[in-house]
Amino acid sequence: RLHHFLRVLLRQVRSELVLYCARPETDGVPEAGSNEGKKEPNIPNNSQNFHSLLNNMADSWKQTVGALEEGEVFTKTAPGKWAGKEGGHTPIITKNDDGSYTVVVNHGMTPGDDDKDDHWIEYVYARNTAGDIVSIQKFVPTDEKPTITFNAPEGSGAITPFSYCNLHGMWKGDSI
């Protein structure tokens, strides 16, 4: 089915795109992007273009979660209509020994037989004291666990974790 195929493709793109964009020219085959003697689209062949693609994706994700935050944001102490769901939706942040941060959401990732049956954490991200998003990751129902690990820029101050569930909305965890 198409939606399952697209989920698998997205997961593969995340893990393999860097390999494709950074692959060297081999066996006299024109470098990707040169289009020499081929009828294929130009495909960038350097890590700078890959990082540009990632930045554009992250910017899009940031706009999406910014809009989602304009609605109701639930917390462990104020779960609203989702009382009883806070344990599996509230993101938990820890600071690691190496200075990095990890945000975990103890929520299952459930791909359904149909898109309407899917139940998963779609976004996990963190904001600094100034409100800037310092890390963000989008997930699909076939991902194993909604977890991110990142280094916050120096001077970020307190870091606050967020998660977005496709069925139960936006959740905010405690800052550290």
Helices and strands as residue ranges (DSSP letters): H 2-21, H 47-69, E 73-75, G 80-82, H 86-89, E 92-95, E 101-104, G 115-117, E 121-127, E 133-138, E 147-150, E 160-165, E 169-172
